[in-house]
Every structure is written in C-alpha cells, then in structure tokens.
Amino acid sequence: MSNNTKFFRLFRRRGFSETLEILADYPNCEVLQSDFFKRLVDSNSYPNIYFRVKNDLLKHDIIAYKLDKDNNKVIYLTEKGVEIWNKINEIEKLL
C-alpha cells in the first residue's frame, strides 16, 4: 500500500488528529468554534495547525459548521468524521 493514499496524506498532516480528538471529546462531537480554539491553545497547540487541515477536512466532509440558536459558529464531526475517528481508535486497539 502506498503512503500516497488520500487518508495517509491527510492523517500525517499536523492538525488532523488533534482536530478529530478534540471534537470527539465533546457531546455530539460538536463545540463552539471559540471553545475549540481555547482547547487547542490549552493543549499547547496553535490554532494554525487546524487551519492547515481545515479545507481538506471540509472538502472530504469530515467536519462541518453550523450556527447554534444564538448564532454562534459551531464546528462538528460529520457522520463520516465520527466513523473515521472510530476506525482510527479500532486500529489503535489492534496495536
């Protein structure tokens, strides 16, 4: 298997796992964007790591945005994103 598959190219980029891990920690895998960035900073990461992978995550329908009832921007894992996160965890358990 080549390391040039879409998954491995995306998975190796800094920000991919951090984004999925943070979103998966919240109920319904969604969080206010401002809280997401606070969590990144609290974990000694910079928001730039998210911006490096954001477009690819959106393009591949792994994350999405919506507005809550107060018109705050919410970032969340899509169904596909949750499935990918679960498969990554399955692989980790195998190792």
C-alpha positions as CSV (number, residue, x, y, z in Angstrom):
1,M,0.0,0.0,0.0
2,S,1.3,3.4,-0.9
3,N,1.8,6.2,1.5
4,N,0.3,8.5,-1.1
5,T,-3.3,7.5,-0.4
6,K,-5.7,10.3,0.5
7,F,-6.1,9.1,4.0
8,F,-2.4,8.8,4.8
9,R,-1.6,12.2,3.3
10,L,-4.3,13.8,5.4
11,F,-3.6,11.7,8.5
12,R,0.1,12.6,8.6
13,R,-0.6,16.4,8.5
14,R,-0.3,18.1,11.8
15,G,-3.8,19.2,13.0
16,F,-5.7,16.2,11.6
17,S,-5.7,14.0,14.7
18,E,-5.8,17.0,17.1
19,T,-9.0,18.3,15.5
20,L,-10.7,14.9,15.5
21,E,-9.7,14.2,19.0
22,I,-10.9,17.5,20.4
23,L,-14.2,17.3,18.6
24,A,-14.7,13.7,19.7
25,D,-14.3,14.6,23.3
26,Y,-17.4,16.8,23.3
27,P,-21.1,15.6,23.5
28,N,-22.4,15.0,20.0
29,C,-18.9,15.7,18.7
30,E,-19.6,19.4,18.4
31,V,-18.3,22.5,20.1
32,L,-18.4,26.3,19.7
33,Q,-15.6,27.4,17.5
34,S,-14.3,29.7,20.2
35,D,-14.1,26.9,22.7
36,F,-12.4,24.7,20.2
37,F,-9.7,27.2,19.7
38,K,-9.3,27.6,23.5
39,R,-8.9,23.9,23.8
40,L,-6.2,23.9,21.1
41,V,-4.3,26.5,23.0
42,D,-4.8,24.8,26.3
43,S,-3.2,21.6,24.8
44,N,-0.1,23.6,23.8
45,S,-1.1,23.7,20.1
46,Y,-1.6,26.7,17.9
47,P,-4.8,27.4,16.0
48,N,-2.7,27.4,12.8
49,I,-2.5,23.6,13.0
50,Y,-6.2,23.5,12.5
51,F,-6.1,26.0,9.6
52,R,-3.5,23.7,7.9
53,V,-6.1,20.9,7.5
54,K,-9.4,22.8,7.7
55,N,-10.0,23.0,4.0
56,D,-9.2,19.3,3.4
57,L,-11.4,18.3,6.4
58,L,-14.3,20.3,4.9
59,K,-13.7,19.1,1.4
60,H,-13.8,15.4,2.5
61,D,-16.9,16.0,4.6
62,I,-15.1,15.1,7.9
63,I,-16.1,18.3,9.7
64,A,-18.7,20.9,9.1
65,Y,-20.0,24.2,10.6
66,K,-23.4,25.3,11.7
67,L,-24.9,28.1,13.8
68,D,-26.5,27.4,17.2
69,K,-29.6,29.1,18.4
70,D,-27.6,32.2,19.5
71,N,-25.9,32.4,16.0
72,N,-22.6,31.2,17.4
73,K,-20.4,29.2,15.0
74,V,-20.3,25.5,15.9
75,I,-17.8,23.1,14.5
76,Y,-18.6,19.4,14.5
77,L,-17.6,16.0,13.2
78,T,-19.9,14.7,10.5
79,E,-21.2,11.2,10.4
80,K,-18.2,10.3,8.2
81,G,-15.9,12.1,10.6
82,V,-17.2,10.1,13.5
83,E,-16.8,6.9,11.5
84,I,-13.2,7.8,10.6
85,W,-12.4,8.6,14.3
86,N,-13.9,5.2,15.4
87,K,-11.8,3.4,12.8
88,I,-8.6,5.1,14.0
89,N,-9.4,4.1,17.5
90,E,-10.0,0.5,16.4
91,I,-6.6,0.4,14.7
92,E,-5.0,1.8,17.9
93,K,-6.6,-1.0,19.9
94,L,-5.1,-3.6,17.5
95,L,-1.7,-2.2,18.0
